[in-house]
Amino acid sequence: MKAAVTQLRSYERSVQLLMVNQFTINLGFYMLMPYLAAHLSGTLGLAGWIVGLVLGVRNFSQQGLFLVGGTLADRLGYKPLIVAGCVLRTAGFAMLGLVDSLPALLAASAATGFAGALFNPAVRAYLAADAGERRVEAFALFNVFYQAGILLGPLVGMVLTGVDFRVTCLVAGGIFAVLSIVQIRSLPARRAGDSGGTETETGNAGRRRESVVSQWRGVVRNRPFLLFSAAMIGFYVLQFQVYLALPMEVRRLGGDGNSGTAAVALLFAVSGLSTILFQTRVTAWCKARMEPGRALTWGLLVMGAAFTPLLAATAVPVPEDGAALWLLAAVPPTLAALVLAIGTMIAYPFEMDTIVRLSGDRLVATHYGLYNTICGIGITLGNLLTGAALDAARAAELSALPWLALLALGLACSGALYGLHRSGRLARPAPRAEPRPATA
């Protein structure tokens, strides 16, 4: 982490602030969200379907509105959307701790989701713009701060929730309130296409005259970008298994007691700490030896291979109890989490950079927004299919089925990315002329 801090100081102030902002955003988010379901079902006594509805509204309002958030960022500027997202999440988190009626809970959940849709594309587009030629390295460092927030947030939340969940909500909301104030005072204003501190240029004036529908039509017609987005769905489906399939496998073998909880905590810790410690080194190694397309291909290939320890473990007889059972429950999933983290480290910075290149440095936040929406839909469908595969494997006593399916997904997406790379579709497209003002 010391190396990451040293590297952070080499960037200009706006980039430094964006990194710290993302750490703080994830700290506040993950200190609350892991404990929300227990609060809704336990403290408030809500039915399971209502809990699912509240959580689903948050996810839908974020994934479904990423394109709107990205478009607004390109038209209004990055800073206003970042600040608006943090202010909205301040209100949403405070409401989650103070209200108990279903309409109010749904409104609070929708607010927290829409907040993410506002600031996520804007943050990434802003970072890409201000990092310049060091964009890949900046996104690698961004992932370090991102993962640090994910790792620390639940620990802080566990302590606060032990006092009262309302305290957790108010502290998380307070963090976003402070973050809003800091960004209003310290984050320089930027618009799409800015290369410096000025906020209005003729290019941006022409872009504002272009309608939103026309902009969206142009993005949707960017065929290489859409193909890349579809191929990268597998990246997110595989990555999400740290939160779905791997903990379920640990619980299946290790049970729901303290030993099972310890095994789940271990795989989360390995995943987060490995990224914090090695992300920048992995990125430097990859950038020195391979093109972005090759790095993406290898990243997805490694992520698919992450499920081979679990596949191999299905051939081992399951012990009845004791240390041998705990090791079987903990070691293969933890190895899978580690290899998934390595694959993510390889691919993530080049993924973010490729989106910017495929956008032609035009409407970058809008491209990020549509990309997140496409991948969000893919994650939902992928998780439904993964859950179905886990259930089918248990019913048919074919424990290898889900791991074979996830391995095949990694291989298929890696092959798709290799094809896009070899065909030149991952290269920067030809610049598109800005629309000209109408003449009399």
VONU-747767 format. One record per residue (C-alpha): residue number from 1; residue in one letter; y, z, x. Coordinates in steps of 0.5 Angstrom, whole numbers, plus 500, padded with zeros to 3 digits. Layout:
% VONU-747767
 resi resn  yy  zz  xx
  NUM    a   Y   Z   X
...
% end
This chain:
% VONU-747767
 resi resn  yy  zz  xx
    1    m 500 500 500
    2    k 505 501 506
    3    a 504 494 508
    4    a 506 492 501
    5    v 512 496 501
    6    t 514 493 508
    7    q 513 486 505
    8    l 517 488 499
    9    r 523 489 503
   10    s 523 482 506
   11    y 525 479 499
   12    e 532 479 496
   13    r 534 485 491
   14    s 532 481 485
   15    v 525 480 487
   16    q 524 487 489
   17    l 527 490 482
   18    l 522 485 479
   19    m 516 488 483
   20    v 518 495 481
   21    n 519 493 474
   22    q 512 491 473
   23    f 509 497 476
   24    t 513 501 471
   25    i 512 497 465
   26    n 504 498 467
   27    l 505 505 468
   28    g 508 506 461
   29    f 504 501 458
   30    y 497 504 460
   31    m 499 511 460
   32    l 499 510 452
   33    m 495 505 450
   34    p 488 507 452
   35    y 489 513 448
   36    l 492 510 442
   37    a 485 509 438
   38    a 483 516 439
   39    h 490 518 436
   40    l 489 514 430
   41    s 482 515 429
   42    g 482 523 431
   43    t 489 526 430
   44    l 491 522 424
   45    g 484 521 421
   46    l 485 513 420
   47    a 479 509 418
   48    g 476 505 423
   49    w 478 498 420
   50    i 485 501 420
   51    v 485 503 427
   52    g 482 496 429
   53    l 488 493 425
   54    v 493 497 428
   55    l 491 495 435
   56    g 489 487 433
   57    v 497 487 430
   58    r 499 489 437
   59    n 495 484 441
   60    f 496 478 436
   61    s 504 479 436
   62    q 504 479 444
   63    q 499 473 445
   64    g 501 469 439
   65    l 509 470 440
   66    f 508 468 448
   67    l 511 461 447
   68    v 517 464 443
   69    g 518 469 448
   70    g 518 463 454
   71    t 522 459 450
   72    l 528 464 449
   73    a 528 466 456
   74    d 529 458 458
   75    r 534 457 453
   76    l 538 464 453
   77    g 536 466 461
   78    y 531 471 464
   79    k 535 477 464
   80    p 536 478 456
   81    l 529 477 455
   82    i 527 482 460
   83    v 532 487 457
   84    a 530 486 450
   85    g 523 487 451
   86    c 524 493 454
   87    v 528 496 449
   88    l 524 494 444
   89    r 518 497 447
   90    t 522 503 448
   91    a 523 504 440
   92    g 515 501 439
   93    f 512 507 443
   94    a 517 512 440
   95    m 515 510 433
   96    l 507 510 435
   97    g 508 518 437
   98    l 512 520 431
   99    v 510 516 425
  100    d 503 516 421
  101    s 504 512 415
  102    l 500 505 416
  103    p 506 500 415
  104    a 510 504 420
  105    l 504 504 425
  106    l 504 497 424
  107    a 511 495 425
  108    a 511 500 431
  109    s 504 496 434
  110    a 508 489 432
  111    a 514 491 436
  112    t 510 493 442
  113    g 506 487 442
  114    f 512 482 441
  115    a 516 486 447
  116    g 511 484 452
  117    a 511 477 449
  118    l 519 477 451
  119    f 519 480 458
  120    n 512 477 461
  121    p 514 470 461
  122    a 521 471 463
  123    v 519 476 469
  124    r 514 471 472
  125    a 519 465 471
  126    y 524 469 474
  127    l 520 471 480
  128    a 518 464 481
  129    a 525 462 481
  130    d 528 467 486
  131    a 522 467 491
  132    g 523 460 493
  133    e 518 457 498
  134    r 515 464 498
  135    r 512 464 491
  136    v 505 465 493
  137    e 506 471 497
  138    a 511 474 492
  139    f 505 473 486
  140    a 500 476 491
  141    l 505 482 492
  142    f 506 482 484
  143    n 499 483 483
  144    v 499 489 488
  145    f 504 493 484
  146    y 501 490 477
  147    q 494 493 479
  148    a 498 500 481
  149    g 501 501 475
  150    i 494 500 471
  151    l 491 505 476
  152    l 496 510 475
  153    g 498 510 468
  154    p 491 512 465
  155    l 491 518 470
  156    v 498 520 468
  157    g 497 519 460
  158    m 490 523 461
  159    v 495 529 463
  160    l 500 528 458
  161    t 495 527 452
  162    g 492 533 454
  163    v 498 537 452
  164    d 500 532 446
  165    f 499 525 444
  166    r 506 525 442
  167    v 509 527 449
  168    t 505 521 452
  169    c 509 516 447
  170    l 516 519 448
  171    v 515 519 456
  172    a 512 512 455
  173    g 518 510 451
  174    g 523 514 456
  175    i 520 510 462
  176    f 522 504 458
  177    a 529 506 456
  178    v 530 508 463
  179    l 528 501 466
  180    s 532 498 460
  181    i 538 501 463
  182    v 536 500 470
  183    q 535 492 469
  184    i 542 492 465
  185    r 546 495 471
  186    s 542 492 477
  187    l 538 485 475
  188    p 542 479 477
  189    a 543 474 471
  190    r 539 468 472
  191    r 538 462 467
  192    a 532 457 468
  193    g 534 452 473
  194    d 539 457 477
  195    s 538 457 484
  196    g 543 462 486
  197    g 548 467 482
  198    t 551 462 477
  199    e 549 462 470
  200    t 551 456 467
  201    e 550 449 470
  202    t 551 442 467
  203    g 543 441 467
  204    n 543 448 463
  205    a 548 445 458
  206    g 544 439 457
  207    r 537 443 456
  208    r 541 447 451
  209    r 542 440 447
  210    e 535 439 447
  211    s 532 442 441
  212    v 526 447 441
  213    v 521 442 438
  214    s 523 437 443
  215    q 522 442 449
  216    w 515 444 446
  217    r 513 437 445
  218    g 514 435 452
  219    v 510 441 454
  220    v 504 439 450
  221    r 505 432 452
  222    n 504 435 459
  223    r 496 433 460
  224    p 495 436 467
  225    f 498 443 465
  226    l 494 443 458
  227    l 487 441 462
  228    f 489 447 467
  229    s 490 452 462
  230    a 483 450 458
  231    a 480 451 465
  232    m 483 457 467
  233    i 481 461 460
  234    g 474 462 464
  235    f 478 466 469
  236    y 481 471 464
  237    v 474 472 460
  238    l 471 473 466
  239    q 476 478 469
  240    f 476 482 462
  241    q 469 484 463
  242    v 471 490 467
  243    y 474 492 460
  244    l 468 490 456
  245    a 461 488 458
  246    l 461 492 465
  247    p 463 499 461
  248    m 458 497 456
  249    e 452 496 461
  250    v 454 503 464
  251    r 454 506 457
  252    r 447 503 455
  253    l 444 506 461
  254    g 448 512 463
  255    g 449 514 456
  256    d 456 517 454
  257    g 456 524 458
  258    n 459 526 464
  259    s 455 521 468
  260    g 457 515 464
  261    t 464 517 464
  262    a 464 518 472
  263    a 460 511 473
  264    v 466 507 468
  265    a 471 511 472
  266    l 468 509 479
  267    l 468 501 477
  268    f 475 502 474
  269    a 477 505 481
  270    v 474 500 485
  271    s 477 494 482
  272    g 484 497 482
  273    l 484 500 489
  274    s 481 493 492
  275    t 487 489 489
  276    i 492 494 492
  277    l 489 494 499
  278    f 487 487 500
  279    q 491 482 495
  280    t 496 480 500
  281    r 491 479 506
  282    v 486 475 502
  283    t 492 471 500
  284    a 495 470 507
  285    w 487 468 509
  286    c 487 463 503
  287    k 493 460 504
  288    a 492 459 511
  289    r 485 455 510
  290    m 485 451 503
  291    e 490 448 498
  292    p 491 451 492
  293    g 486 447 488
  294    r 481 449 493
  295    a 483 456 492
  296    l 482 456 485
  297    t 476 453 485
  298    w 473 458 490
  299    g 476 464 486
  300    l 473 462 479
  301    l 466 461 483
  302    v 466 468 486
  303    m 468 471 479
  304    g 462 467 476
  305    a 458 470 482
  306    a 460 477 481
  307    f 455 478 475
  308    t 449 476 480
  309    p 448 484 481
  310    l 447 485 474
  311    l 442 479 473
  312    a 438 482 479
  313    a 438 489 476
  314    t 435 486 470
  315    a 428 485 474
  316    v 428 492 476
  317    p 424 497 472
  318    v 429 502 468
  319    p 428 509 471
  320    e 427 515 465
  321    d 432 519 468
  322    g 435 523 474
  323    a 439 520 480
  324    a 435 513 480
  325    l 438 512 473
  326    w 445 513 474
  327    l 445 509 481
  328    l 442 503 476
  329    a 447 504 471
  330    a 453 505 476
  331    v 452 501 482
  332    p 451 493 479
  333    p 457 494 475
  334    t 461 497 480
  335    l 459 491 485
  336    a 460 486 479
  337    a 467 489 479
  338    l 469 489 486
  339    v 467 481 486
  340    l 471 480 480
  341    a 477 483 484
  342    i 476 479 490
  343    g 475 473 486
  344    t 481 475 482
  345    m 485 476 489
  346    i 483 469 491
  347    a 485 465 485
  348    y 491 469 481
  349    p 497 467 486
  350    f 495 460 486
  351    e 494 460 479
  352    m 501 463 478
  353    d 504 458 483
  354    t 500 452 480
  355    i 503 453 473
  356    v 510 452 476
  357    r 508 446 480
  358    l 505 443 473
  359    s 512 444 470
  360    g 516 440 475
  361    d 520 446 475
  362    r 523 445 468
  363    l 522 450 462
  364    v 518 454 467
  365    a 518 460 462
  366    t 516 456 456
  367    h 510 453 460
  368    y 508 461 462
  369    g 509 462 455
  370    l 504 457 452
  371    y 499 458 458
  372    n 499 465 456
  373    t 498 464 449
  374    i 492 459 450
  375    c 489 464 455
  376    g 490 469 450
  377    i 486 465 444
  378    g 481 464 449
  379    i 480 471 451
  380    t 479 473 444
  381    l 474 468 443
  382    g 470 469 449
  383    n 470 476 448
  384    l 467 475 441
  385    l 462 471 444
  386    t 460 476 450
  387    g 459 481 445
  388    a 455 477 441
  389    a 451 475 447
  390    l 450 483 449
  391    d 448 484 442
  392    a 443 479 442
  393    a 440 481 449
  394    r 439 488 446
  395    a 436 486 440
  396    a 431 480 443
  397    e 430 485 449
  398    l 433 479 454
  399    s 438 483 458
  400    a 439 478 463
  401    l 442 473 457
  402    p 449 476 458
  403    w 450 475 465
  404    l 447 468 465
  405    a 452 466 460
  406    l 458 469 464
  407    l 455 466 471
  408    a 455 459 467
  409    l 462 460 465
  410    g 464 461 472
  411    l 460 455 475
  412    a 463 451 469
  413    c 470 453 470
  414    s 470 452 477
  415    g 467 445 477
  416    a 473 443 472
  417    l 478 446 477
  418    y 475 442 482
  419    g 475 436 478
  420    l 482 437 477
  421    h 484 438 484
  422    r 480 432 487
  423    s 483 428 481
  424    g 490 430 484
  425    r 492 433 477
  426    l 494 439 480
  427    a 499 436 484
  428    r 507 437 482
  429    p 508 431 476
  430    a 514 427 477
  431    p 521 430 475
  432    r 523 428 468
  433    a 530 426 467
  434    e 534 431 463
  435    p 537 428 456
  436    r 543 425 457
  437    p 549 427 452
  438    a 550 422 446
  439    t 555 417 447
  440    a 560 414 442
% end
